[in-house]
Amino acid sequence: MKKIYFTPGPSQLFYTVEEHLKQALKLQVPSISHRSQQFKDIYSHTAKELRAVLKLPDGYTVLFTNSATEIWERTVQSCIEKKSFHLVNGAFSEKFYQTAKLLGKEAMKAVGSEGNAVNMDDLDIPDDVELIGLAHNETSTGISQPLSDIYELREKYPNPLIAVDVVSSAPYIDLDFNKVDIVYFSVQKCFGLPAGLGVWLVNERAIDKAKKIESKGLNQAKYRQLTHMVEEASRYQTTSTPNVLDIYLLGKVAEDMNVKGLDMIRRETNYKAAVLYHCINEHPYLEVFIKNTAYQSKTTIVAKTKDSSQKIIEKLSELGLVIGSGYGKHKDEHIRIANFPTHSKEQIELLVDQLNKH
Ligand SMILES: *Cc1c(COP(=O)(O)O)cnc(C)c1O
């Protein structure tokens, strides 16, 4: 039986990936040299389509890594000399904070209260903090930090770089990139691609900061140093052999998303999220985990289950509908449902029908 994956990453592939994959094999994309003109054309095409999808301003460079996890490490190594501050709404934003600590930085954090995003009124970020990190969509808890909060950070704290994790919200998120400096995601969530590719978007402020740290001899990165990556990227080149196949597929999927239109993708996402939250609100055995609607994620819907979440997960799995369990300590008491651009209204309605029966 062919299953439908509603897991929050890896998830159901974007519905055009199968055709693009066939075409990629026909073109022998996985065999081409990453130093060839053919690869440069692929990189350039993917960057162009991504710029359009995300409305990325010119000052930004599009870089490729292996994962978002790698980007945490590269960001700390290249852009923080001493101090960072982290808004923590769950396990992923906590991991970025931990990475900074592990690499010897003086990392500070503000943690949202249970079921809430970090309250902006509680923040008091010291003047000498060099970078503020946060996740727009905390995939582990289903908490979304409102865009207005992110913009408020820039107004209140104009000096530090702002690094935003949009792993499970891009391209749904309609972010003004002029108000932040570093934005990143990996492709196995909302873009519906095979895992193994991270996209690191950096502006000139971030690059300048990296240059400053390097000039003092304090840069910690050897493999994939930010300034080196940016230099290579100016010729559509990479510092090591990249995931050429995924870069090719990302360009194709971004192109399809541009044809469909981001307004349409956002409208559909909002509709499907409303259907899912309505179902959970009415359900006898489920409860929406994030009560404050201002913080409810549209792309990762999290519900508390009355008893072990494994029962409902298994029931749905028998029907070919694969949903996620809770993350970390919430494994047995939550279910998580991905509402990504690849999931059609019909698929979400099918899932809701079955949820209602169990
Ligand atoms: C999945 C996820 C990550 C980690 O992505 P990898 O590709 O596994 O490194 C980071 N942040 C968020 C919000 C995620 O959902």
The ligand as an SDF file (V2000), in Angstrom:
LIG
                    3D

 15 15  0  0  0  0  0  0  0  0999 V2000
   14.1640   19.4020   11.4420 C   0  0  0  0  0  0  0  0  0  0  0  0
   14.5710   20.6780   12.0460 C   0  0  0  0  0  0  0  0  0  0  0  0
   15.9170   21.0340   12.2020 C   0  0  0  0  0  0  0  0  0  0  0  0
   17.0460   20.0920   11.8780 C   0  0  0  0  0  0  0  0  0  0  0  0
   17.1270   19.8370   10.5070 O   0  0  0  0  0  0  0  0  0  0  0  0
   18.2210   18.8030    9.9830 P   0  0  0  0  0  0  0  0  0  0  0  0
   18.0430   18.8380    8.5130 O   0  0  0  0  0  0  0  0  0  0  0  0
   17.8920   17.4810   10.6020 O   0  0  0  0  0  0  0  0  0  0  0  0
   19.5400   19.2860   10.4350 O   0  0  0  0  0  0  0  0  0  0  0  0
   16.2100   22.2740   12.7240 C   0  0  0  0  0  0  0  0  0  0  0  0
   15.2480   23.1440   13.0850 N   0  0  0  0  0  0  0  0  0  0  0  0
   13.9370   22.8410   12.9450 C   0  0  0  0  0  0  0  0  0  0  0  0
   12.9160   23.8420   13.3570 C   0  0  0  0  0  0  0  0  0  0  0  0
   13.5630   21.6050   12.4130 C   0  0  0  0  0  0  0  0  0  0  0  0
   12.2760   21.3130   12.2770 O   0  0  0  0  0  0  0  0  0  0  0  0
  1  2  1  0
  2  3  1  0
  2 14  2  0
  3  4  1  0
  3 10  2  0
  4  5  1  0
  5  6  1  0
  6  7  2  0
  6  8  1  0
  6  9  1  0
 10 11  1  0
 11 12  2  0
 12 13  1  0
 12 14  1  0
 14 15  1  0
M  END
$$$$
